[in-house]
Amino acid sequence: MNIINAVSAMTSWSNERIRAGATIALVPTMGCLHEGHVALIKAAALRADEVVVSIFVNPLQFGPNEDFSRYPRPFDEDCDTVAALKVAVLFAPDVSGFYPEGFATSVNVQGVSAGLCGASRPGHFTGVTTVVAKLFHAVKPTVAVFGQKDLQQLAVIKAMVRDLNWDIDIVGHPIVREADGLAMSSRNRYLTSAERRSALCLARALASARQWVAQGQTDAQTLLDRLRGQISSDPQVAIDYLAVVHDSDLVPQSQVDLRSILAMAVKIGATRLIDNGYLIS
């Protein structure tokens, strides 16, 4: 496995491999890798000749009161994780090299970025699309793999690729969960043992909603009211949003159907967690 830090070196490597007839898959991450990331990397290896994993804690997608400064950065551990997989390059640019002095360009996807996390994290998705666009230009992948836990991020990136006519296949990988149902996340490291127990409210909410739908309750507002009461019973949990949305455009739905996804964000202590899932399997 090669470790590349400079954008120019990354592009040179990609150009060389493309000239040789190879296809490239990209798995963009912010590091602090867990089994969910491993699943993305394995999925990428099935879709291209070469796999590039990027590790970059992107300052543009963090708000002023968010966790950029304390976001976990166990780079040596991450290198060990990646080295054990079918990965050709670990691309780990530094901030000054990726956003040089005078950098003044951004990519903004409207519409699908507006609600859910976009409402509570202003500017977040502009930071996401800008960094992903730069990664696409540096790495030149034919396919990129993202986790479905970041439901809105996946939708925004698909919209960007479609609208800008990039010939890149965007693959969404199913959520990888702990044995007790908690969606894997790098931010789970922040949780105390008590907060970790409270975080299971998300998996319980999804299970409850699916049960109620199976019993015949398809009114979205009724489901959300019930879920709000269930989750709010834990004083450690503050709800950011609960929504039933259509899976393609994330528009809120009044009635549950086969395309309905329950999207959730909560704050437990100082940690913000998200989760989602279809209501009808």
N, C-alpha and C positions, 0 to 999 in steps of 0.2 A: 504493500500500500504506500502510495506517495502522499506526503503532506505538502500542500501548496498554499502559500499565503498571499502571493501577489496576483492581482486580477489579470495582468498581462501574461503571467506564467500559466494561469488556469486556461486562458483562451488559447494560448499556443499549444498546450497539451491537447485540448479538445480539437483544434484544427488538425493536428497531426493524426489523431485517431479517426476523425471523420474522413480525411484523405485516404486512410487505410481501409475505409469501408465499414467502420464500426459505428454502431448506434450507442447513444449515451442516455442513461436514466439519471435523473437528479432527485435526491431526497433532501429538501431544505429543512434544517433544524436550527434551534437556538442552543443545541447542546443539552447537557444534563440528560443523557440518553437513557431510556428505559426500554422495557420489552415491547412497548407500543412502537417505538422508533425501530427496533429490531425487525418487527413485522413489516414495517414500511420498506426497509432496506431489502429484506428477502423478497418482497413483492416486486420491487424495482429490478432485482437481479433476474427475474423471470421475463422481463419485458425489454431488455437491451443487452448489448454485448459488454458494456462497461457501466459501472455504477459510481456516481459521484455523490458523496454526502457533504453538505455544507454545514458548518457550525458558525453562526454569526448572531450574537445578541444585538438585535437591530434597535438602535436608540430611537429611530423615527416612529416606531409603533408603540412606544411607551408614553403615557401622559406624565405631566409634571409631578403628580403625587403617586405614581405607580412604582413598581419594584425593579426598575432598571439597575440601580446600583447594587441591589442585593440578590439579583437573579443568580441562581447557582451556576458556577462555571468550572466544573470538575474536568478540565481538559484532558489530563492524563488518563483518567478513567474512561472518558469518551474515546480516546485513541485506542485503548485496549479493546473496548466493545466493538469498534469499527474494524479493527485489525483481524478480529476473529470471523468476520463475514466476508462475502464476496464483494469487496469494495476496491476500486482501483485508485480513487483519490479522495482524500479528506481535504476539502477546501475550507480554510479557516482564515479569511482576510481580517486585518485589523480595521478599526473604524476609520482611521485617518487615510488608509489606502483605499477604502471602499467609498468613503464620502470625502474627497479631497477638499481643501480650502476653496471656497467659491462655489461649491456644489449648490445648485439652485433649481433643480428639476424634480418634479413629482408626477406620479401617475395616480389619477383619481377616477374610480369607478363609481358612478352615481347609481341611485335606485336601490339595488340589492344591498348596498353598504349602509343604508340609512337607519334601519331599525335595529332591534336586538342589541348586540354588542356595540354597534355603531352609534346608537343613541346615548349609551353611557360612557363610551370611550371616544370622544371626538378626535378626529384625525388618525385614529388607530389604523383604519383600513387603507388610508392613503400611504401610511408608512409601510404597511404590508405589501401593497401592490408595487410600490417603488422599489423595495428591496428585492422582491421576487422578479420584477422586470430586469433589474441589474444582474441578478443571478442567472436568469435565462440568457442574457447576452454574453455573460462570461463563460458559461458552461456549454451552451448550445445543445441542450438536450432534445431528444425526440419524444421523451415521456418524462413526466414529473409526478411523484407520488406524495399525496398529502393525507393526513388523517381526517376521518369524518367527524371526530370529536369537535374540531373547529369547523362546524357546519357552515357558518357564514363566510369564513375565510375561504373555504373551498368554493362556495358559490361565487364569491367576488373574483377569485382567480380564474375560474372558468369563464366568467363574463369578460375579463380583461383579455384573455387569450382569444376568445371568439371575436371581440370587437377590434382587436389589433391584428387579426389574421395571422397569428402565430401558428405554425405547423407543429404544435406540441400537444401530445395526448395527456390530458390531466386526469389522473386516476385518484379516486377517493377510496381509501382503505377503511374497512369497518373498525369501529372503536374496539380497542383492546382493554379488557377490564381485569381488575384483581379478582381473586376467588370470591370475594364478598360482593362484587358488583361495582365497586368504585372504578370509574374510568381512570386509566393511567394518565398521569400528568406530571411534568417536572415540578410543578408547584405543590404537589402532594408532600414534598419534602418539608414544606413550611409548617405542616399541621402538627400540633401536639397530639398525644394519644386521644384526649377527649375530643379535640376538633376532628380527628380522623373518624371517630365514631359518628359525629354529627354530619360529616360529609356524605355518609350513606343515605342521607335524606334524598339525594338526587336519584340514586338507583331505586329507592323505595317509591319515590314519586312516579317514576316511569312504570314500575311494575303495577302500582295502583291504577294509574291511568289506563293501562292496557286491560286490566281486569274489568274496570268500569265500562270501557268500550265493548268488551266481549259480552258484558251483561246487558248491552243495549243502549248505554248512555252515549250519544254521539253529539250532543250539544257542547261545543267547545267552551263556551263561557261557564257552563255548569261544571265541567271538568276542571277548569282553571280555578274556580272558586273553591272547590273541594281540595285541590292540591295546595292552594295558598293556606288554607286552614291547617292541613296536615303538616306542611313544612314549617309554618310559623309556630307550631307547638314547641319547637326547640328554640330556646332563647339565644342560643349561640349562632343561629342562622338568620341572616338578613337577605331577603329576596331582592335581587336586581330585576330580573324579569322572568315571567313564565308566559309562553306563547304556544299556540297551535298554528303552525304555518305550513304552506304548500312546499313540497320538497324541491321544486325547481326555482321558484322566484322568491321564496320565503315570505310571501304575502300572508297575513293572518287569515285563518279560516273560521267560519262560524259553525260549520258542521264537519265532523271527522269523516274522512274517506281513506282510500288506500294510499293516497299521496300525502297524508297528514303526518307531520313530525312534531313531537313535543320538544321545544327548545327551552332550556333553563340556564339561568346564571344566578349564583348565590355568593354571598360573602360570609366566610366563617372565620372569625377573628379578623386578621389582616389579609386573609387569602381569598382570592376570587376564583371560583371554580365554575366550569360550564359542563353541560352534558346534553344529550339529545337522543331521540330514537323514534322510529316509526311507531304509531299507535295500533296499527293493524299489521300483523306479520303474514 
